[in-house]
Amino acid sequence: MRTPKEFDYFLWTEKGDTTRYYVKLKSTGETTEVSREVMRCLRNEEKKIRRAIESEAENQIVSLEQTSEDYLINDGFESDVIVGMIESEMIKTLTYRQKVVYDACIRKGIPMSEFAVENGVSKQSVQHALKFIRKKSKKYLK
């Protein structure tokens, strides 16, 4: 598992005759062996940070504008038409499930967690579909 950039340290365990726990600080590169209790505390803190990051991402409104900002300048009617044409071409490449997710989460602004509950699917499957939608949209917005 990769350590997100929000963390100030890397954690790992080495198993042999005895289990050893290590922490490496990102800022100094210093590595130290820690006790099992310290490792538990650090892992719990890591989980709290991960959950906070994930809940922020879940409640975020998803939009194509997030990916298109770097590529297009919105200077009026002409660019809106161009974006609309690009969007319709991109939508043609989506699967049925991706189109449903796109319409609900991106066009209508329904949060991922709410969409998942209403449609009886997991939040992970919605996130997965949105990941592929963004990937496909980047190809069209280059």
Protein Blocks (a to p, Z undefined) as FASTA:
>chain_A
ZZdfkbcbdcdddddfbccdddddfklopacdddfklmmmmmmmmmmmmmmmmmmmmmpc
cdfklmmmmmpccebjklmmmmmmmmmmmmmmpcfklmmmmmmmmmnopafklmmmmnop
afklmmmmmmmmmmmmmmmmZZ
